């Protein structure tokens, strides 16, 4: 199966805003945002607000090569 690579920003709230960056995450073609989160160990609790290439998407959105994914937790507008 062809490989898809995406860049992920996982924004979470602590005392200050921190970002975790996952650049060039290799995935199988047809992988959804939810499957990506599971692979990265990100709880489904944080999948309330997701943007892919700047557009809000559901957790079952299929990712394409080169996509930029941002996962926002509830405290930052994700729920």
C-alpha positions, 0 to 999 in steps of 0.5 A, a space after each residue: 500500500 502506498 505511504 502517506 506522510 502528514 505533519 501533525 500539531 497537537 496543541 494542548 493546554 498547561 500553564 502555557 500553550 505548548 505544541 508537540 510537532 510530529 513532522 512527516 508521520 508515515 501512514 498507510 493510504 486511507 488512514 483517518 484522523 482517529 487512526 492517526 491519533 491512536 498511532 500517536 497515543 493521543 486520546 480520543 477525548 482530544 478529537 473534538 476539534 480537528 483541522 486539516 489544512 486549515 479546515 475543520 474536519 471530523 475524526 473519520 476524515 481520511 488523510 492525504 499525503 502532505 496534509 497538515 493536521 492540528 488537534 485542539 483540546 476542549 480548553 482551546 476551542 475543541 469542545 
